[in-house]
Amino acid sequence: MSLLDVESVLDERIDSYDLEIFRDNYLKQCTRGSPCAEVVFAYASALIRSSKTDVREGVDILENLVKNESRESNQRDYIYYLSLGYARLSDYDRALAYIDILLKSEKENRQVSELKEIIEKKMRKDGFIGAAIVGGALAVVAGGLFAIMKAVKN
């Protein structure tokens, strides 16, 4: 998987019809009792690829899976999707914390390393945009204060 492929994973959106299929499967199992981890994960990962509100719900579901699922083989996928979810929510610190957990046990994992690069790139980009917005707001305030001071002086 190339850096571009990993970046597209962060921007990927699920079709609403497909999301409904995952939701229906999940809800059917919930009505019968406790849904199996595979169905819960499928639904949560679908939510991660949906709207921001759905991403938050998907992250919450995955957090519970990480805490309650004992099979270590599944933990890697849960943690990977948690990092994707937090990155989609622009919570880059949490996303990177989960990436670092994966990299501790899988130092040579290119997919995870590339995801870390993409998250750090988005973090810098958002930081620059935030700084530009703050800078622009300060310029407007300074201009307004200058105009008021000039008007008061005259």
Backbone torsions as a table, in degrees:
resi	resn	phi	psi	omega
1	MET	NA	127.6	-179.2
2	SER	-86.0	169.6	179.1
3	LEU	-57.2	-37.8	179.1
4	LEU	-64.4	-39.8	178.4
5	ASP	-63.3	-42.3	179.7
6	VAL	-65.1	-40.8	179.5
7	GLU	-62.7	-38.1	179.7
8	SER	-67.3	-27.4	177.2
9	VAL	-62.1	-37.7	179.1
10	LEU	-68.8	-28.2	-177.2
11	ASP	-98.1	-7.2	-177.1
12	GLU	-62.2	138.1	176.9
13	ARG	-122.1	139.3	179.3
14	ILE	-85.7	145.6	175.2
15	ASP	-67.6	139.3	-176.8
16	SER	-60.9	-33.5	177.4
17	TYR	-63.6	-45.1	178.9
18	ASP	-63.6	-40.7	178.2
19	LEU	-60.0	-40.8	179.0
20	GLU	-63.1	-35.8	177.6
21	ILE	-63.1	-47.1	178.4
22	PHE	-62.9	-41.2	179.9
23	ARG	-63.5	-45.1	179.6
24	ASP	-61.0	-44.7	177.9
25	ASN	-59.7	-44.0	-179.8
26	TYR	-63.0	-48.5	-177.9
27	LEU	-65.9	-36.4	176.4
28	LYS	-60.0	-44.7	179.8
29	GLN	-68.9	-32.6	178.2
30	CYS	-64.8	-36.4	179.9
31	THR	-69.2	-24.3	179.1
32	ARG	-90.0	-3.1	-176.7
33	GLY	133.7	-144.3	-178.9
34	SER	-83.0	121.8	-178.6
35	PRO	-69.0	152.0	179.6
36	CYS	-71.0	154.8	-175.5
37	ALA	-59.6	-35.1	-178.7
38	GLU	-64.2	-43.1	179.8
39	VAL	-69.2	-40.2	178.2
40	VAL	-62.2	-45.6	179.9
41	PHE	-64.0	-43.3	179.8
42	ALA	-59.4	-43.3	178.9
43	TYR	-66.4	-46.4	-179.2
44	ALA	-62.3	-42.7	-179.7
45	SER	-68.3	-30.8	174.2
46	ALA	-67.3	-42.2	177.9
47	LEU	-61.2	-37.1	179.9
48	ILE	-60.5	-28.7	-178.5
49	ARG	-96.5	19.5	-176.8
50	SER	-113.7	-149.8	-179.2
51	SER	-72.2	166.6	-176.5
52	LYS	-58.5	-40.4	178.1
53	THR	-62.6	-43.3	178.3
54	ASP	-66.1	-36.8	178.8
55	VAL	-59.7	-44.0	179.4
56	ARG	-58.9	-45.3	179.0
57	GLU	-63.1	-42.1	178.3
58	GLY	-61.4	-40.7	177.7
59	VAL	-63.0	-44.2	179.6
60	ASP	-61.1	-42.7	179.0
61	ILE	-63.6	-43.8	179.9
62	LEU	-65.8	-37.0	176.7
63	GLU	-58.4	-42.8	178.0
64	ASN	-66.2	-39.2	177.7
65	LEU	-62.0	-42.8	179.5
66	VAL	-60.0	-40.8	-178.3
67	LYS	-72.5	-36.7	-168.9
68	ASN	-104.0	-18.7	-177.9
69	GLU	-87.5	124.4	-175.3
70	SER	-89.0	-19.3	-178.5
71	ARG	-72.1	113.2	-176.8
72	GLU	-65.6	-27.9	-179.5
73	SER	-61.6	-29.3	179.1
74	ASN	-84.3	-24.1	-175.7
75	GLN	-56.5	-39.9	-178.6
76	ARG	-57.8	-46.3	179.7
77	ASP	-65.1	-41.2	179.2
78	TYR	-60.6	-46.2	-177.5
79	ILE	-67.3	-39.8	178.1
80	TYR	-59.9	-47.9	-179.5
81	TYR	-69.8	-29.8	173.0
82	LEU	-62.2	-42.3	178.7
83	SER	-64.4	-39.4	175.6
84	LEU	-62.3	-45.5	-179.3
85	GLY	-61.2	-48.0	179.5
86	TYR	-64.5	-35.9	176.3
87	ALA	-64.6	-40.6	178.5
88	ARG	-66.0	-26.4	176.7
89	LEU	-87.8	2.5	-176.8
90	SER	63.7	23.9	173.4
91	ASP	-96.0	73.3	-171.1
92	TYR	-66.8	-33.8	179.4
93	ASP	-61.3	-45.3	178.0
94	ARG	-67.0	-40.9	178.8
95	ALA	-58.6	-45.0	-179.6
96	LEU	-69.0	-32.9	177.4
97	ALA	-62.5	-42.5	177.7
98	TYR	-68.7	-38.3	176.6
99	ILE	-60.1	-43.0	-179.5
100	ASP	-63.4	-34.4	175.6
101	ILE	-60.4	-45.3	179.5
102	LEU	-65.6	-41.4	-177.5
103	LEU	-68.6	-24.9	176.3
104	LYS	-63.6	-37.8	-178.6
105	SER	-96.7	-18.1	-178.0
106	GLU	-132.3	64.4	-174.6
107	LYS	-55.2	-32.5	-175.1
108	GLU	-94.8	7.2	-176.6
109	ASN	-73.6	107.5	-176.8
110	ARG	-66.4	-38.7	-179.2
111	GLN	-60.0	-44.9	-179.4
112	VAL	-69.6	-42.3	178.4
113	SER	-61.4	-41.3	179.2
114	GLU	-68.7	-37.1	176.3
115	LEU	-62.6	-39.6	177.7
116	LYS	-60.7	-43.8	178.2
117	GLU	-60.0	-44.2	-179.2
118	ILE	-63.4	-44.2	180.0
119	ILE	-63.1	-43.9	178.9
120	GLU	-63.1	-38.1	177.7
121	LYS	-63.5	-46.1	178.5
122	LYS	-63.7	-37.7	179.5
123	MET	-61.6	-45.7	178.3
124	ARG	-64.4	-44.2	-179.4
125	LYS	-60.5	-48.7	178.9
126	ASP	-63.1	-35.4	177.5
127	GLY	-64.6	-41.5	178.1
128	PHE	-66.6	-41.1	178.3
129	ILE	-64.0	-43.9	177.8
130	GLY	-61.0	-42.3	179.1
131	ALA	-65.1	-38.4	178.9
132	ALA	-66.2	-39.5	178.4
133	ILE	-64.8	-46.3	178.7
134	VAL	-62.4	-43.7	178.9
135	GLY	-61.4	-42.7	177.8
136	GLY	-63.9	-41.8	178.7
137	ALA	-64.4	-41.5	178.1
138	LEU	-63.5	-38.4	178.5
139	ALA	-64.2	-41.0	178.3
140	VAL	-64.1	-45.3	179.1
141	VAL	-62.5	-45.6	-180.0
142	ALA	-62.3	-41.8	177.7
143	GLY	-62.7	-41.5	177.7
144	GLY	-63.8	-44.2	178.1
145	LEU	-63.3	-40.4	178.7
146	PHE	-62.3	-43.8	179.6
147	ALA	-64.1	-40.9	178.9
148	ILE	-65.0	-45.6	-179.8
149	MET	-62.6	-38.8	179.5
150	LYS	-67.2	-40.7	179.7
151	ALA	-67.0	-40.2	179.7
152	VAL	-67.2	-37.2	-178.4
153	LYS	-66.4	-34.9	-178.8
154	ASN	-83.9	NA	NA
